Amino acid sequence: MTTPADVEAMIARVALGDRAAFDALYDATSAKLFGICLRILNNRAEAEDTLQEAYIRIWHKAGHYTAGGYSPMTWLITVARNRAIDRLRARRRGAEDIDDLPDLADTAPTPEATAIAASEAGRIAACLDQLDANRAGAVRGAYLDGDSYADLAARYGVPLNTIRTWLRRSLLKLKDCLAQ
Amino acid sequence: MSDTYEHKQEDVALAGEYALHLLPAHERQLFEQRLAEEPALRALLAEWDEGLAPLADATPGHAPPAALKRRVHAALFGAPPPEPWWRRGAMRGLTAGALVAALVLGIVTGSLQQMRPAGPLYLAELATTDRDLIVEARLNAGAETLALVRRAGGPAPGRALELWLIAEGASAPVSLGLLPQTPGPVTLPLRPGLPAVLAGAVLAISDEPAGGSPTGAPTGAVLATGTLGQIGDT
């Protein structure tokens, strides 16, 4: 199983221009990042384009990794998520994609791909449990599905200002809990 | 003091919203400007990203299509990742066992006796089937050098012969440099960080433009391959 230390070592070598290390990093992490892109975008072609952009960015930005204080998988996941949500928002500024049904049924999840251990046990699940179920759902929706304030306001049937106030309060509680 | 606390809380909320991609466009721009200038804010954002990341653990992985890796390579390096041609029938050299045996017999008369290996010694002969190109490679792992002797053949006019090392399990060949233009022995220093596992690694020679491969991966025909067999120890 690839450990976070392994991933970190690969990123360090990628920063030096080591293409073999880049290949190894891709092999070890692309399934995880692809799964994240698929979940946000619900569209294979867009997820593929996004994954490609993510790894290109990873190649160019690997040298900045150590300066950021991120654990290796979080850094990779954040790069992929950022690109996926940017694309999602760009798509939504355009036409409504009414025939973008979730098409994950034709591909099986890859168990090995999720086997990279998190560098620390996630307090986030326990902290979200301390919030009201709707608030926790809103945070999860934003992180995992790329929901915007407009999406969340529609889902919970409240005005934009209200959802933002709720969420900001929830974030402050979450941060306190995460810091414990 | 309460101003500072409220200011800090405001930043905590902003950074959380930013991490969740919830900020409206103009607020996002302002936040990104601040990120560029405020290390403390960057650290706060990193805390949020770290704290939220385990949410992704529940998302199942999906293997992307194989073609995607090739597209990434094409976009970054202008060439697809090398297919495992060295594992297929393209190998024209002799089998590893026969190579090492032939070399062991040849040692008696070769210049090998002058070598004082400080570490394990590896040998390979790379030759085309019709033996119009023959290169002997002697790898002195302790001295971190590769001695090459071009026994027959050479680069075509305007072309170069490039030597590659493929360690077992490696995903891509590593260039060891160009073969000399003139026959006779030459010693190449090895870059630090080459794969530690050399026994069983394959050496290959490809035909490249003058100056070597422009892409960092073999671009021309593979002319000869050979497997490094360990024959000596300190």
Interface residues (C-beta under 8 A of the other chain):
Chain A: R19 A20 D23 A24 Y26 D27 S30 A31 K32 F34 G35 I36 L38 R39 E48 L51 Q52 Y55 I56 W59 G68 G69 Y70 S71 M73 T74 I77 T78 R81 N82 I85 R89 L104 T107 A108 P109 T110 P111 E112 A113 T114 A118 E120 A121 G122 R123 I124 A125 V139 R140 A142 Y143 L144 G146 S148 Y149 R164 L167 R168 L171 L172 L174 K175 L178 A179
Chain B: Q9 V12 A13 G16 E17 L20 H21 L22 P24 R42 A43 A46 E47 W48 D49 E50 G51 L52 A53 P54 L55 A56 D57 T59 P60 G61 H62 A63 P64 P65 L68 K69 R71 V72 A75 L76 F77 P81 A170 S171 A172 V174 G216 A217
